[in-house]
């Protein structure tokens, strides 16, 4: 759908889109002057535009720590993801990466495009890391060490069982949740969250990505690297790549639904984690990706397009979530609405239909029992659009279009 079609179909999303565009432009203009921080924040925008936006919710010191934390783990992930690196070289690098971040002289060339630039200039990230307070450094070092060891373990080990799946997701994402909780605590803004809840925050996001990225991962060159657990997909096919083919669409979608149902088990922990956050900036930073995850799962569920291309939330809806998520009532509302969408797509002939209903009902019960649904400002699908809103959006759109011309004069 083109821009005009989007405006007509979802006019209430134009205003948040314009605000998002202005925010992105503002972030690009606010890059720090110091070379190492300029590189870090510029690279953050290149490897994850969405993360670069939500990180701006945080205060300066915590923002710097989280920026470095993300780039260090992104560099570690680049080493893991590069299938051209022989295992006997890759494993020691993963295991010792937590030491390398203290060494401004160390670098290892791998990855492609922006990720290669990140690896080639990792010394600049190390310089930024060494400027952080010691409590932040210790948290980042600890998580990097544990994640590197876990990644190394799975270089030589396939994801066979659902326990393996949870373990792998713990290493690559659950530990991110634990690390962020440590950083939030080190900032003095939050109590240290229980490990099981922090872990679920990471697993919910990671499983969503693994599900959504099937086609990209199966077509990886020089060889695919998949994390769908054999215990689940082997119920529906002899080979994981079979799901790419149209003749296997029914079984592919059943497997997809099985995996989405597996991911939903973490949603209630995520809601509990977010409900305990006290600082608004940290809350928004944590909540926005979780809403995106439940929304993506709802779109992926029972959707054969996962095996044909990219399934993701439209940009206008993403902008709306970023613009209007400010309280747990907004989070409960979004989880309730997206889980309702998923529920409407359940085919009772699906092998896991009963369990999927149970998981969705549990999420909705938590949302309803909060007593906050009626207080939310974020309405994912309910349009509160008026012509006054249209006028405001048109003005903002014109301003957004004129600003570049004014700045270049």
C-alpha positions as CSV (number, residue, x, y, z in Angstrom):
1,X,0.0,0.0,0.0
2,X,1.5,3.4,-1.0
3,X,1.6,6.5,1.1
4,X,-1.7,7.9,-0.3
5,X,-3.4,4.5,0.3
6,X,-2.1,4.4,3.9
7,X,-3.4,8.0,4.6
8,X,-6.9,7.0,3.3
9,X,-7.1,3.7,5.1
10,X,-5.4,4.8,8.3
11,X,-5.7,8.6,8.6
12,X,-5.2,8.5,12.4
13,X,-1.7,7.2,11.8
14,X,-0.5,10.1,9.8
15,X,0.1,12.4,12.8
16,X,2.2,9.8,14.6
17,X,4.1,9.1,11.4
18,X,5.0,12.7,11.0
19,X,6.1,12.9,14.7
20,X,8.2,9.8,14.2
21,X,9.9,11.4,11.1
22,X,10.6,14.6,13.0
23,X,12.0,12.6,15.9
24,X,14.3,10.6,13.6
25,X,15.5,13.8,12.0
26,X,16.1,15.3,15.4
27,X,18.1,12.3,16.6
28,X,20.4,12.5,13.5
29,X,21.1,16.1,14.3
30,X,21.9,15.4,17.9
31,X,24.8,13.0,17.3
32,X,27.5,13.7,20.0
33,X,30.7,15.5,18.9
34,X,33.3,13.1,20.4
35,X,34.4,10.6,17.6
36,X,33.7,7.4,19.6
37,X,30.2,8.6,20.7
38,X,29.5,9.9,17.3
39,X,30.3,6.5,15.8
40,X,28.4,4.6,18.4
41,X,25.1,6.6,18.0
42,X,25.5,6.8,14.2
43,X,26.0,3.0,14.0
44,X,23.1,2.4,16.3
45,X,20.8,4.2,13.9
46,X,22.2,2.1,11.0
47,X,21.9,-1.4,12.6
48,X,18.6,-0.8,14.4
49,X,16.5,2.3,13.6
50,X,13.7,1.2,15.9
51,X,16.1,0.7,18.8
52,X,17.8,4.0,18.1
53,X,14.3,5.6,18.6
54,X,13.3,3.9,21.8
55,X,16.7,4.4,23.4
56,X,16.1,8.1,23.2
57,X,13.5,7.7,26.0
58,X,16.3,7.2,28.5
59,X,18.4,9.7,30.5
60,X,21.9,10.5,29.2
61,X,24.0,8.2,31.4
62,X,21.7,5.2,31.1
63,X,21.3,5.9,27.4
64,X,25.0,5.8,26.8
65,X,25.3,2.5,28.7
66,X,22.4,0.9,26.8
67,X,23.8,2.1,23.5
68,X,27.2,0.6,24.2
69,X,25.6,-2.6,25.6
70,X,23.5,-3.0,22.4
71,X,26.5,-2.4,20.1
72,X,28.7,-4.8,22.0
73,X,26.1,-7.6,21.8
74,X,25.4,-6.7,18.1
75,X,29.1,-7.2,17.4
76,X,29.1,-10.5,19.3
77,X,26.0,-11.5,17.3
78,X,27.8,-10.5,14.0
79,X,30.5,-13.0,14.8
80,X,28.0,-15.7,15.6
81,X,25.9,-15.0,12.5
82,X,28.8,-15.1,10.0
83,X,28.6,-18.6,8.6
84,X,31.8,-18.1,6.6
85,X,33.9,-18.2,9.8
86,X,35.3,-21.7,10.6
87,X,34.1,-23.0,14.0
88,X,37.6,-23.4,15.4
89,X,38.2,-19.6,14.9
90,X,34.7,-18.5,15.8
91,X,34.3,-20.3,19.1
92,X,37.4,-18.8,20.9
93,X,36.3,-15.3,19.7
94,X,32.9,-15.8,21.2
95,X,34.2,-17.1,24.5
96,X,36.7,-14.3,24.9
97,X,34.7,-11.4,23.5
98,X,34.1,-10.0,27.0
99,X,37.8,-9.4,27.3
100,X,38.1,-7.8,23.9
101,X,35.8,-5.0,24.7
102,X,38.5,-3.7,27.1
103,X,41.1,-3.6,24.3
104,X,41.0,-0.6,22.0
105,X,43.4,-2.4,19.6
106,X,41.4,-5.5,19.0
107,X,39.2,-6.0,16.0
108,X,38.0,-8.9,13.9
109,X,36.8,-8.3,10.3
110,X,33.6,-10.2,9.6
111,X,29.9,-9.5,8.7
112,X,28.6,-7.5,5.8
113,X,27.6,-3.9,5.1
114,X,27.1,-1.8,8.3
115,X,27.9,-4.8,10.5
116,X,31.3,-5.1,8.9
117,X,31.9,-1.4,9.6
118,X,30.9,-2.0,13.2
119,X,33.4,-4.8,13.5
120,X,36.2,-2.9,11.7
121,X,35.8,0.1,14.1
122,X,34.9,-1.7,17.2
123,X,37.8,0.1,19.0
124,X,35.5,3.2,19.0
125,X,32.8,1.3,20.8
126,X,35.5,0.0,23.3
127,X,36.6,3.6,23.9
128,X,33.0,4.5,24.7
129,X,32.7,1.4,26.9
130,X,35.7,2.4,28.9
131,X,34.2,5.8,29.7
132,X,31.1,4.3,31.4
133,X,30.8,4.1,35.1
134,X,32.2,0.9,36.6
135,X,28.8,-0.5,37.6
136,X,27.7,-0.3,34.0
137,X,30.9,-1.9,32.7
138,X,30.6,-4.8,35.1
139,X,27.0,-5.5,34.0
140,X,28.0,-5.4,30.3
141,X,31.1,-7.6,30.8
142,X,29.1,-10.2,32.8
143,X,26.4,-10.5,30.2
144,X,28.8,-10.5,27.3
145,X,30.8,-13.3,28.9
146,X,27.7,-15.5,29.5
147,X,26.3,-14.8,26.1
148,X,29.5,-15.6,24.3
149,X,29.8,-18.9,26.1
150,X,26.2,-19.8,25.3
151,X,26.6,-18.9,21.6
152,X,29.8,-20.9,21.4
153,X,27.9,-23.9,22.9
154,X,25.3,-23.7,20.1
155,X,27.9,-23.4,17.3
156,X,28.5,-27.1,17.8
157,X,24.9,-28.0,18.9
158,X,21.6,-28.0,17.0
159,X,18.4,-26.8,18.5
160,X,16.7,-30.2,18.9
161,X,14.2,-29.9,21.7
162,X,12.0,-27.1,23.1
163,X,14.4,-27.0,26.1
164,X,17.3,-26.4,23.7
165,X,15.1,-23.6,22.1
166,X,14.6,-22.0,25.4
167,X,18.2,-22.3,26.3
168,X,19.4,-20.8,23.1
169,X,17.0,-17.9,23.3
170,X,18.1,-17.4,26.9
171,X,21.7,-17.0,25.8
172,X,21.1,-14.7,22.9
173,X,18.1,-12.7,24.3
174,X,17.1,-13.6,27.8
175,X,20.6,-12.5,29.0
176,X,19.9,-9.1,27.2
177,X,16.8,-8.8,29.5
178,X,18.9,-9.6,32.6
179,X,21.6,-7.2,31.4
180,X,19.1,-4.4,30.9
181,X,17.6,-5.0,34.3
182,X,21.1,-4.7,35.8
183,X,21.7,-1.4,34.0
184,X,18.3,-0.1,35.1
185,X,19.2,-1.0,38.7
186,X,22.7,0.5,38.4
187,X,21.2,3.8,37.3
188,X,19.3,4.0,40.6
189,X,16.0,4.2,38.9
190,X,14.6,0.7,39.4
191,X,14.7,-2.3,41.7
192,X,16.5,-5.3,40.3
193,X,13.9,-7.4,38.6
194,X,13.6,-11.2,39.1
195,X,15.8,-13.1,36.6
196,X,12.8,-15.2,35.4
197,X,10.9,-12.1,34.4
198,X,13.9,-10.4,32.8
199,X,14.5,-13.7,30.9
200,X,11.0,-13.8,29.6
201,X,11.2,-10.2,28.3
202,X,14.1,-11.4,26.1
203,X,12.6,-14.7,25.1
204,X,9.3,-13.1,24.0
205,X,11.2,-10.8,21.6
206,X,13.7,-13.4,20.4
207,X,11.1,-16.1,19.6
208,X,9.1,-13.5,17.7
209,X,12.1,-12.7,15.6
210,X,13.0,-16.3,15.0
211,X,9.4,-17.0,13.8
212,X,9.1,-13.9,11.6
213,X,12.6,-14.4,10.0
214,X,12.1,-18.0,8.7
215,X,12.5,-17.1,5.0
216,X,15.5,-14.8,5.5
217,X,17.3,-17.4,7.7
218,X,16.6,-20.4,5.6
219,X,18.0,-18.6,2.5
220,X,21.1,-17.4,4.3
221,X,24.3,-17.6,2.2
222,X,26.7,-19.4,2.3
223,X,24.5,-21.7,4.4
224,X,21.3,-21.4,6.4
225,X,21.3,-21.2,10.2
226,X,17.9,-22.1,11.7
227,X,16.7,-22.1,15.3
228,X,13.2,-23.6,14.9
229,X,13.3,-26.6,17.3
230,X,13.4,-30.0,15.6
231,X,11.0,-31.3,18.2
232,X,8.3,-28.9,16.9
233,X,9.0,-28.7,13.1
234,X,9.6,-32.5,12.7
235,X,5.9,-33.0,13.5
236,X,5.0,-31.3,10.2
237,X,7.9,-31.9,7.7
238,X,10.9,-34.1,7.0
239,X,13.1,-31.1,6.3
240,X,12.8,-27.6,7.6
241,X,13.3,-26.1,4.1
242,X,10.2,-28.0,2.9
243,X,8.0,-25.2,4.4
244,X,9.2,-22.9,1.6
245,X,7.3,-24.8,-1.0
246,X,3.6,-24.0,-1.8
247,X,2.6,-27.7,-1.8
248,X,3.5,-27.8,1.9
249,X,1.6,-24.6,2.9
250,X,-0.9,-26.3,5.2
251,X,1.8,-28.1,7.3
252,X,4.0,-25.0,7.3
253,X,1.2,-22.9,8.8
254,X,0.4,-25.5,11.4
255,X,4.1,-25.5,12.4
256,X,4.1,-21.7,12.5
257,X,1.0,-21.7,14.8
258,X,2.7,-24.2,17.1
259,X,5.7,-21.9,17.4
260,X,3.5,-18.8,18.0
261,X,1.6,-20.7,20.7
262,X,5.0,-21.6,22.3
263,X,6.0,-17.9,22.3
264,X,2.8,-16.7,24.0
265,X,3.7,-18.5,27.2
266,X,6.1,-15.6,28.0
267,X,3.5,-12.8,27.6
268,X,2.2,-12.9,31.2
269,X,5.7,-12.6,32.6
270,X,6.4,-9.6,30.4
271,X,3.2,-7.9,31.7
272,X,4.3,-8.6,35.2
273,X,7.8,-7.2,34.6
274,X,6.5,-4.0,33.0
275,X,3.9,-3.4,35.7
276,X,6.8,-3.1,38.2
277,X,8.7,-0.4,36.4
278,X,8.6,3.0,38.1
279,X,10.6,5.3,35.8
280,X,8.5,6.5,32.8
281,X,11.5,6.6,30.4
282,X,12.6,3.1,31.2
283,X,9.0,1.9,31.1
284,X,8.5,3.2,27.5
285,X,11.9,1.8,26.5
286,X,10.8,-1.6,27.7
287,X,7.1,-1.6,26.7
288,X,7.3,-0.4,23.1
289,X,9.3,-3.5,21.8
290,X,7.0,-5.9,23.7
291,X,3.9,-4.4,22.1
292,X,5.6,-4.7,18.8
293,X,6.3,-8.4,19.5
294,X,2.7,-9.3,20.4
295,X,1.5,-7.3,17.4
296,X,4.0,-9.2,15.1
297,X,2.9,-12.6,16.5
298,X,-0.7,-11.7,15.9
299,X,0.1,-10.9,12.2
300,X,2.3,-14.0,11.7
301,X,-0.2,-16.4,13.3
302,X,-2.0,-18.6,10.6
303,X,-0.3,-16.5,7.9
304,X,1.4,-18.3,5.1
305,X,3.1,-15.1,4.0
306,X,5.7,-15.8,6.6
307,X,7.0,-18.4,4.2
308,X,6.8,-16.1,1.1
309,X,8.2,-12.8,2.3
310,X,8.4,-10.3,5.2
311,X,5.5,-10.0,7.7
312,X,5.7,-7.0,10.0
313,X,3.6,-4.2,11.5
314,X,2.9,-1.3,9.1
315,X,5.1,1.7,9.8
316,X,2.1,3.9,10.8
317,X,0.9,1.5,13.5
318,X,4.5,1.3,14.8
319,X,4.6,5.1,14.9
320,X,1.3,5.1,16.8
321,X,2.6,2.6,19.4
322,X,5.7,4.7,19.9
323,X,3.7,7.9,20.2
324,X,1.0,6.7,22.5
325,X,2.5,4.2,24.9
326,X,2.8,5.9,28.3
327,X,1.2,3.6,30.9
328,X,0.4,0.1,31.8
329,X,-3.2,0.8,30.7
330,X,-1.8,1.3,27.2
331,X,0.2,-1.9,27.4
332,X,-2.7,-3.9,28.7
333,X,-4.9,-2.4,26.0
334,X,-2.4,-3.3,23.2
335,X,-1.9,-6.8,24.4
336,X,-5.6,-7.3,24.7
337,X,-6.3,-6.0,21.2
338,X,-3.5,-7.9,19.5
339,X,-4.4,-11.1,21.3
340,X,-8.0,-10.6,20.2
341,X,-6.8,-10.3,16.6
342,X,-4.8,-13.5,17.0
343,X,-7.8,-15.2,18.6
344,X,-10.0,-14.3,15.7
345,X,-7.6,-16.2,13.4
346,X,-7.5,-19.5,15.3
347,X,-8.7,-22.3,13.1
348,X,-10.4,-24.9,15.4
349,X,-9.0,-27.6,13.0
350,X,-5.4,-26.5,13.8
351,X,-3.6,-29.2,15.9
352,X,-2.8,-26.7,18.6
353,X,-6.0,-24.7,18.6
354,X,-7.0,-25.6,22.1
355,X,-3.7,-24.7,23.6
356,X,-3.6,-21.4,21.6
357,X,-7.0,-20.5,23.0
358,X,-5.7,-21.2,26.5
359,X,-2.7,-19.0,26.1
360,X,-4.6,-16.1,24.6
361,X,-7.4,-16.4,27.2
362,X,-4.7,-16.2,30.0
363,X,-3.2,-13.0,28.5
364,X,-6.7,-11.4,28.2
365,X,-7.6,-12.4,31.7
366,X,-4.5,-10.7,33.0
367,X,-5.3,-7.6,31.0
368,X,-9.0,-7.5,32.1
369,X,-8.2,-8.2,35.8
370,X,-5.8,-5.2,35.9
371,X,-8.9,-3.0,35.8
372,X,-7.0,-0.5,33.5
373,X,-8.3,-1.3,30.0
374,X,-10.8,1.6,30.1
375,X,-8.1,4.1,31.1
376,X,-5.8,3.6,28.1
377,X,-4.9,6.3,25.6
378,X,-3.5,3.8,23.0
379,X,-6.1,2.2,20.9
380,X,-4.5,-0.1,18.3
381,X,-7.5,-0.5,16.1
382,X,-10.2,1.8,17.4
383,X,-10.0,5.1,15.5
384,X,-10.6,8.3,17.4
385,X,-10.1,10.3,14.2
386,X,-11.8,13.6,13.6
387,X,-11.4,16.3,11.0
388,X,-9.6,18.6,13.5
389,X,-7.1,15.8,13.8
390,X,-6.8,15.8,10.0
391,X,-6.1,19.5,10.0
392,X,-3.4,19.1,12.6
393,X,-1.8,16.2,10.7
394,X,-1.8,18.3,7.4
395,X,0.0,21.1,9.2
396,X,2.6,18.8,10.7
397,X,3.1,17.2,7.3
398,X,3.7,20.5,5.7
399,X,6.1,21.5,8.5
400,X,8.0,18.2,8.1
401,X,8.3,18.9,4.3
402,X,9.4,22.5,4.8
403,X,12.0,21.9,7.5
404,X,14.7,20.4,5.2
405,X,14.4,23.3,2.9
406,X,14.7,25.9,5.7
407,X,17.7,24.1,7.2
408,X,19.6,24.1,3.9
409,X,19.2,27.8,3.3
